[in-house]
Amino acid sequence: MPEWLNHSQYLVAFITGLLGGVHCFGMCGGIVGALSLGNVGNNNASQKSAFIISLGYNFGRITSYTLAGAIVAFIGSSLIELTGLQTAQKVLATIAAVFMVALGLYLAGFWSGLAKIEIIGQKFWKHLQPIGKRFIPVTNFRQAVPLGFIWGWLPCGLVYTALIWTLSAGSALEGALIMLFFGLGTLPNLLAMGVIAARLSRWVKLPAVRIGAGLLVIAMGLYTLQRALIF
């Protein structure tokens, strides 16, 4: 892969997180709001406390995405290394490419089937959810971080699809970086409040913006597929 294209996957991951932020806000916005509920008042100190707790939650959440990306990419690269088969690499790259195209279709607003993927993690989430509740109510940054880390495993079709993309990352580090940039892309939507949130929400909902981002991800997926087929 050309060096510039190899690095562009981080930008694509960031844009995917940013444009998928409406979905993220629907999944996690209520949690962030609940975390801040007891800390938001009319004074600056209360608002600052709420923001710090939100930062802690999101730090934990993005850390869990990064760890998951490293794990999935490690599994993919280990499978290729253990089998020593070029076929394994082709299969993993093809799977990643198909899901990247699906992700692009979702971002562009052409398809909304990502929710079906969330069924995969429902059983796993049932075991994690009670652990997360132990950190509620949250009163400080240190409590918010582990809660965010646990809630980062919440069944989410957008996150799962991005994770499948890391199957062909080539190494645990590459997978971690892809998911780190994806997580950073989701951050503005979950940290923004008031007028900024309203403007950002309107911007990411613009058809031209969503279609442009979707086509970019689809192009990346098709390139990955082409490489898999001719490799």
N, C-alpha and C positions, 0 to 999 in steps of 0.2 A: 504494500500500500504506500502511495506517495506520502512523504513526511507531512505535507500540509493537510492532507486528507485525514491522516492518522490523528492529528491534533484537532481537526474540525469536529471530530465525534464528541469532544467535550462541549463545544459550542452547541452542537445539535442536542446533546443531553440537557444543557442548561435551558435552551429554548423550549424543549419538550416539557420540562418542569414548570417553566414560566407560563406557557400557554395552557398547560394542563392544570393550572392553578385554580381554575373555577371548580374543577372536580375535587382538588385537594381541599379547597375551602369548605366544600360541602361535606367532605369526610372528616376533616379535623378542625374546621372553624368553630364548631360547637364546643369541642374540647378546650380549645384555646380560650374561648369566651368564658367557659365555666371556671377555668383556672384563674382568670382575672377578676371574676365577679366579686369576690370578697375583698379585692384590693383596689378597685377603681373608685375613686371619690372625686371631689371637686378640686382637690389640691394637687399640686405638682408632685408631692412625695408619693401619694397614692398611685398616680399615673405612672411614675417612674418604677414603683414596685411591681405594678402589673406588667410593664414592658420587660423588666428583668426576668420575671417568671416566664413570660412568653419566650424570651431568648433562651432560657434554660430548657424549656420544653422542646423548642425547635433544634437546639444543639443536640439533644439526646436523640430526636427523631432522625436527623440527618446522619448522625453517627451510626444508627442502626441500618440505614440505607447503604452507607459506605461499607459496613461490615458484611452485609448481605451480598453486595456486589463482589467483594473479595472472595466470599465463599463460593458463589455460583461460578465465577470466572475460574477459580482454582479447580473446581470439579470438572469444568469443561476442558481446561488445559491438561489436567491429570489424566482424563479419559483418553485424550489424544496421545499423550506420552506413553501411557500404559499399553494401549493397544498397538501403538506404532503404525496405525493404519491411516492412510490419507483419506479413506472413506469416512472415518469418524470426524475428521476435520470438516469435510464437505457437508456432512449431515448437520453438525452443530451450527455451521455458518449458514446453512439453508434455513434451519429453524429460526435462528436469530433474525435473518433477513425477512422472513415471512411475518414475524411479529413486529419488526420495525415498520413494515408496510402497513400492518394493521393499526399500529400506533399513529402513523401518519394520517390514515383515513379517519381515525378518531379525532385527532387534533383539527383536521380540516372540516369536521362536522359531517362527513359522508357516511359514517358508521358508528354505532353506539354499543357495540357488542362486548366492550371491555368488562362490563359489569359481570358477565357470565364467568370470567376468569376468577373473580373474587370468591367463587364457591370453593375453589381449591384450598384456600386458607381458613375457611370457616371453622373446621374442627380444631386446627392448630390454635386459632385465636381463642377458643373457649377455655384453653388451659392458661393462656397468658393474661386474659382480661382480669381475673381475680387478683393476680399479682400486682397489676397496675393500680387497682383500687386501693391498695395498701398505702399508696403515697398521697391519697386524697383525704382531706383538703391540703392543697399546696400553699405554703406560706413563704417559701424562699427558693432561690436558684438551685440549691443542692437537691431539693426534693423534686423540682421540675425536670432536672436532667434524666434521672432514671425513669420517671413517668413517660417522658418523651421517647426514651429508648424503647420502652415496651410498646408504646402506642405506635411506634414506627413499623411494627409488624402487623398492624391492622390490615385485614384483607382489603386490598385495593388493586383493581385491574390495571390502573395506570402504572403503579409501582411494579407489579408482577411482570408486566410487559417489558418495562425498562430492564428488569432483572434478566429476563430471558435473552435480551439483547447482549448482555455481558457474557453469555455462554461462549461467544466467539472472540472475546476480548484478547485472549492469548496469555494472560497472566493475572494473578490475584491483584496486583497493583493497578493494572489497566482497568479491571472490573471495578475496583474501589474508586478510582478516579472518575469513571463514567457516572457511577451512582452518587458520588460527592457533588459533581456538577449538576446532576439532575436534582438533588436535594436543595442545592443553593438556588436553583431556578424556582423551586416552590416557595422559597422563603419570603419574597416580597409580598405575595398574596396573603400569607398568614401573619405577617408582622404589620402590614399597612393598616392604618385605621383612619376613620373619618373621611375627609375630602380625598386624600391620597388613595384610599381603598376604592372609593367610588370611581375615580378617574381610571385607576388601573384596571378595575373590573370592566369598565366600558371599553377600554383599549383592547384587552385580550378577547373580548367578545366580537370585535369587528370582523366581519366575514373575510375581508382581504388579509388581515393579519393571521387569522386562523388557517385559511387556505394556504397562504404563503408558507407558514411554519409546517403545515401538514405535508405539503409538496416537498419541502426540504428533507423531512424525515423519510418520506417515501423514496426520494432519490437516493438517500444514503442506504436504504434497505435494498433497493434494486442494484446498487453498485456492489453491495456485499453479496447479493445473490449471484450476480454475474461472476464475481471472483470465485465463488464456491463452485460454480458450474464449469469454469474453464481451468481451475487449479489442477 
